[in-house]
Amino acid sequence: MHQTQQIKEAREFIQSKTDMTPEIGIILGSGLGGLADELEDAVVVPYEEIPHFTKSAAVGHANQLVIGTLHGKRIVAMKGRYHYYEGYSLDEVTFPVRVIQALGADKLIVTNASGAVNKGFNPGDLMLITDHINLVGTNPLIGSNNDDLGTRFPDSSQIYNRELRDLAKNIAKEHQINLQEGVYTWWSGPAYETPAEIRMIRVLGGDAAGMSTVPEALVAVHGGMKVLGISCLTNMASGILDQPLSHDEVIEVAAQSRSKFVKLVKEVIHQM
């Protein structure tokens, strides 16, 4: 089935559950799904019910699309995302972004839990994504281009919208939230990076490393959306502290950082 038809069927199913036309989409990463619980008048749609959505098996992801309001803004939130490391194609990973845009959203906030590569950062810090480096060697836009969805050769000079970044920085300063800034590097996973790979990433100019976000951001910009990316730095990357990495630590630190993360994102939404 053609992707345009799949997007249409998914959109129509979701629209049958709610009359709300979202203006902002949010993708919530590991341990950060709690923000979706703050939406008012929320309608919750399990991924497995939505045509052409698949089910994420990632730990810490709830597999729900939540549609509601926050500070009077109409929101559609992905409570859990798909990852390339789960064996999904990048079309499957990014399909929800296409649907979010088809529902009416023209802005996308992408969040994730990632490892700090920059030695000046600390676990628990939030990092505003200024740019990214794709280290996976593939791209969700490879293949025949659907001109209805976006141009063949999209500009990548400002994937993460400068105006939205400035807004987030001003809000963080106003609310005394320590917001780092840096370049996010996309690693396929599921194995964490080796110490040598982290040294390589640092040489290349990466400040954080994670296993998501880049495919969704690329597809959103391809479709004309404005993207804001925020990472929760849950650990120092491999080799920095000479200790093993674990997903339990990722979830734990993400939960500890939840209050300031939610505060920042809520206020960004309020002022968007």
C-alpha positions as CSV (number, residue, x, y, z in Angstrom):
1,M,0.0,0.0,0.0
2,H,1.3,3.5,-0.9
3,Q,2.5,5.5,2.2
4,T,0.1,8.3,1.5
5,Q,-2.8,5.9,1.8
6,Q,-1.4,4.5,5.0
7,I,-1.0,7.9,6.5
8,K,-4.6,8.8,5.5
9,E,-6.0,5.6,7.1
10,A,-4.1,6.2,10.4
11,R,-5.1,9.9,10.5
12,E,-8.8,9.0,9.9
13,F,-8.7,6.4,12.6
14,I,-7.3,8.9,15.1
15,Q,-9.7,11.6,14.0
16,S,-12.6,9.1,14.8
17,K,-11.5,9.1,18.4
18,T,-11.2,12.9,18.9
19,D,-12.4,16.2,17.3
20,M,-9.2,17.9,18.4
21,T,-6.8,19.2,15.7
22,P,-3.3,19.2,17.3
23,E,-0.9,22.1,16.6
24,I,2.1,20.6,18.4
25,G,3.5,17.1,18.4
26,I,5.8,15.7,21.2
27,I,7.8,12.5,21.1
28,L,8.6,11.4,24.7
29,G,11.8,9.4,25.3
30,S,12.8,6.8,27.9
31,G,11.4,7.6,31.3
32,L,9.9,10.9,30.1
33,G,6.4,9.7,29.2
34,G,4.9,11.3,32.3
35,L,4.4,14.6,30.5
36,A,1.6,13.0,28.5
37,D,-0.2,12.4,31.8
38,E,-0.4,16.2,32.3
39,L,-2.6,16.7,29.2
40,E,-6.1,17.8,29.9
41,D,-9.2,16.3,28.2
42,A,-6.9,13.6,27.0
43,V,-7.8,10.9,24.6
44,V,-5.5,7.9,24.7
45,V,-5.1,5.6,21.7
46,P,-2.9,2.5,21.9
47,Y,-0.4,2.2,19.0
48,E,-1.6,-1.3,18.3
49,E,-5.1,0.0,17.5
50,I,-3.9,2.6,14.9
51,P,-3.6,1.3,11.4
52,H,0.0,0.8,10.2
53,F,1.5,1.7,13.6
54,T,3.6,-1.0,15.1
55,K,4.3,-1.9,18.8
56,S,7.5,-0.7,20.5
57,A,9.2,-3.2,22.8
58,A,11.6,-0.6,24.3
59,V,11.8,-0.6,28.1
60,G,10.2,2.5,29.6
61,H,7.9,3.2,26.6
62,A,4.1,2.9,27.0
63,N,3.0,2.7,23.3
64,Q,0.2,5.2,23.5
65,L,-0.7,8.3,21.4
66,V,-2.2,10.9,23.8
67,I,-4.2,13.8,22.4
68,G,-5.2,16.7,24.7
69,T,-4.5,20.3,25.7
70,L,-1.7,21.9,27.7
71,H,-1.8,25.6,28.5
72,G,-4.5,25.9,26.0
73,K,-2.4,24.4,23.2
74,R,-3.6,21.4,21.3
75,I,-1.1,18.6,21.7
76,V,-0.5,15.1,20.3
77,A,2.1,13.2,22.3
78,M,3.8,9.9,21.5
79,K,4.2,8.1,24.9
80,G,7.0,5.9,23.6
81,R,8.7,5.7,20.2
82,Y,10.1,3.1,17.8
83,H,13.8,2.5,17.5
84,Y,15.9,1.3,14.5
85,Y,17.6,-1.1,16.9
86,E,14.4,-3.0,17.5
87,G,14.6,-4.1,13.9
88,Y,12.0,-1.7,12.4
89,S,12.6,-0.1,9.1
90,L,13.1,3.7,9.2
91,D,9.8,4.1,7.4
92,E,8.2,2.3,10.5
93,V,10.3,4.4,12.9
94,T,9.2,7.7,11.4
95,F,5.6,6.8,10.3
96,P,4.1,8.4,13.4
97,V,5.7,11.7,12.6
98,R,4.0,11.7,9.2
99,V,0.7,11.0,10.9
100,I,1.3,13.7,13.5
101,Q,1.8,16.2,10.7
102,A,-1.2,14.9,8.8
103,L,-3.3,15.5,11.9
104,G,-2.4,19.2,11.7
105,A,0.7,19.7,13.9
106,D,3.3,22.0,12.4
107,K,5.8,21.9,15.3
108,L,7.5,18.9,16.8
109,I,9.2,18.6,20.2
110,V,11.5,15.6,20.2
111,T,13.0,14.3,23.5
112,N,15.3,11.5,24.4
113,A,17.6,10.0,27.0
114,S,21.2,10.1,25.9
115,G,24.8,9.7,27.2
116,A,26.9,12.7,27.8
117,V,30.0,12.8,25.6
118,N,31.1,16.3,26.5
119,K,33.0,16.0,29.8
120,G,31.7,19.4,30.9
121,F,28.2,17.9,31.2
122,N,26.8,15.9,34.1
123,P,24.2,13.1,34.4
124,G,20.8,14.7,35.0
125,D,21.5,17.8,32.8
126,L,19.2,18.7,30.0
127,M,20.7,19.5,26.6
128,L,19.2,21.6,23.9
129,I,20.0,20.0,20.6
130,T,21.7,22.5,18.3
131,D,22.5,20.0,15.5
132,H,23.1,16.4,14.9
133,I,25.6,13.9,13.4
134,N,24.2,10.8,11.7
135,L,26.6,7.9,12.4
136,V,24.2,5.1,11.4
137,G,25.0,5.2,7.7
138,T,21.4,5.3,6.5
139,N,18.6,7.9,6.3
140,P,14.8,7.7,6.5
141,L,14.5,9.6,3.2
142,I,16.3,7.1,1.1
143,G,14.1,5.6,-1.6
144,S,11.7,7.2,-4.1
145,N,10.5,10.6,-2.8
146,N,6.8,11.3,-2.2
147,D,6.5,14.9,-3.4
148,D,3.2,15.2,-1.5
149,L,5.2,14.9,1.7
150,G,8.3,17.0,1.0
151,T,11.0,17.9,-1.5
152,R,13.6,15.4,-2.8
153,F,16.6,17.2,-1.3
154,P,15.5,19.0,1.9
155,D,17.8,21.6,3.4
156,S,19.5,20.4,6.6
157,S,21.2,23.7,7.6
158,Q,18.7,24.2,10.5
159,I,17.1,20.9,11.5
160,Y,16.5,22.2,15.0
161,N,14.7,25.5,14.7
162,R,16.7,28.5,15.9
163,E,13.6,30.5,17.1
164,L,12.4,27.5,19.2
165,R,15.9,27.0,20.6
166,D,16.1,30.7,21.6
167,L,12.7,30.4,23.3
168,A,13.8,27.3,25.2
169,K,17.0,29.0,26.3
170,N,15.2,32.1,27.5
171,I,12.7,30.0,29.5
172,A,15.4,27.9,31.0
173,K,17.2,31.1,32.1
174,E,14.1,32.6,33.5
175,H,13.3,29.5,35.6
176,Q,16.9,28.8,36.6
177,I,17.0,25.5,34.7
178,N,20.6,24.5,33.7
179,L,20.2,23.9,30.0
180,Q,23.3,22.7,28.2
181,E,23.6,23.1,24.4
182,G,25.2,20.6,22.0
183,V,25.4,18.3,19.1
184,Y,23.5,15.0,19.3
185,T,25.0,11.9,17.6
186,W,22.7,9.1,16.4
187,W,24.1,5.6,17.2
188,S,22.1,2.6,16.0
189,G,22.4,0.6,19.3
190,P,21.3,-1.5,21.0
191,A,24.8,-2.0,22.4
192,Y,26.1,1.1,24.0
193,E,29.1,2.7,22.3
194,T,32.7,1.6,23.1
195,P,35.1,3.9,24.8
196,A,37.0,4.2,21.5
197,E,33.7,5.1,19.7
198,I,33.0,7.8,22.2
199,R,36.4,9.3,21.7
200,M,35.7,9.3,18.0
201,I,32.4,11.0,18.6
202,R,34.1,13.7,20.7
203,V,36.7,14.3,17.9
204,L,33.8,14.6,15.4
205,G,32.2,17.3,17.5
206,G,29.4,15.3,19.3
207,D,28.3,16.3,22.8
208,A,25.8,13.5,23.4
209,A,25.1,10.1,22.0
210,G,21.8,8.3,21.7
211,M,19.8,5.8,19.7
212,S,16.8,7.8,18.4
213,T,15.6,11.3,17.4
214,V,17.6,11.9,14.2
215,P,15.2,9.9,11.9
216,E,12.2,11.6,13.4
217,A,13.7,15.1,13.1
218,L,14.8,14.5,9.5
219,V,11.3,13.4,8.5
220,A,9.6,16.2,10.3
221,V,11.8,18.8,8.6
222,H,11.2,17.1,5.2
223,G,7.5,17.6,5.8
224,G,8.0,21.3,6.7
225,M,7.7,21.1,10.5
226,K,9.6,23.2,13.0
227,V,11.6,20.9,15.3
228,L,12.9,21.5,18.9
229,G,15.1,18.7,20.4
230,I,15.9,18.2,24.0
231,S,18.0,15.4,25.5
232,C,18.0,14.3,29.1
233,L,21.7,13.3,29.8
234,T,21.2,10.2,31.9
235,N,24.8,9.1,32.2
236,M,28.4,9.8,31.1
237,A,29.1,8.0,27.9
238,S,31.3,4.8,27.8
239,G,34.8,5.1,29.1
240,I,34.5,8.5,30.8
241,L,33.9,7.2,34.4
242,D,35.3,3.7,33.9
243,Q,32.1,2.0,34.9
244,P,29.6,-0.2,33.0
245,L,26.5,1.4,31.5
246,S,22.9,0.1,32.2
247,H,19.5,0.9,31.0
248,D,18.3,0.9,34.6
249,E,20.5,3.9,35.2
250,V,19.0,5.6,32.2
251,I,15.5,5.2,33.5
252,E,16.4,6.2,37.0
253,V,18.2,9.4,36.1
254,A,15.5,10.3,33.6
255,A,12.9,10.0,36.4
256,Q,15.0,12.2,38.7
257,S,15.2,14.8,36.0
258,R,11.5,14.6,35.1
259,S,10.3,17.6,37.1
260,K,12.7,20.2,35.5
261,F,12.2,18.6,32.1
262,V,8.4,18.8,32.4
263,K,8.6,22.3,33.7
264,L,10.8,23.4,30.7
265,V,8.7,21.7,28.0
266,K,5.4,22.9,29.5
267,E,6.6,26.5,29.5
268,V,7.9,26.2,26.0
269,I,4.5,25.0,24.9
270,H,2.8,27.8,26.8
271,Q,4.9,30.4,24.9
272,M,5.0,28.8,21.5
